[in-house]
């Protein structure tokens, strides 16, 4: 975890190999296809803006830190991923039959990875809220552009989630959307993705704590390919979106200070 004196927090999910990878079908790269790939490279400009960073090395192939720990669905009635997934987002199973994580294993992962991470995140929210009054939790993710099991067609380049407007100020969400819309990237707010458990759990806009999620389609910064292993980071593709992201964060920082 990297901490800096700032009124922002930025969450980067990790891409470490799942602990249970020995029982996963296919090569280990299969389990990591649902990972938020290369965000550490894409957002490496954050230190220049003195933004606080909270991150984990854990892949959501082992445990998804942005899911409700009770196991309740964030999107009732819709197909979605789970807290300790037994399959990838496209439905391909991780585990051989009989090796899926049981209740005891889910509890172990919750105490080993979920709780410490969220304790650290809560400490930073409390610390920075006390220091600055207004605080923005900007939760960053990426996803393959086409996942028929979860949604139809191709996702826009950027999907902003505010839990249907309840997790942050409308002014903030409009600012972020405008920054992307002014570029060549298609952006939608509260479409297929309206924010995960983190934006819903930590949001208190009336107390100055604003949470917003940004889901980037992988094609914006990497060459999406079929197969089990992740595509490499593309500096050529990432150049333009990285510039937009930096301008967006500059606007968010100015907004929070104002």
Secondary structure, 3 states (H helix, E strand, C coil): CECCCCCEEEEECCCECCCCHHHECCCHHHHCCCCCCCHHHHCCCHHHHCCEEEECCECCCCCCCCCCCCCCCCCCCCCCCCCCCCECCCCCECECCCCCCCHHHHHHHHHHHHHHHHHHHHHHHHHHHHHHCCEEEEEEEEECCCCCCCCCCCCCCEEEECCCCCCCCHHHHHHHHHHHHCCCCCEEECCCCCCCHHHHHHCEHHHCEEEEEEEEEHHHCECCCCCCCCCCECHHHHHHHHHHHHHHHHHHHHHHHC
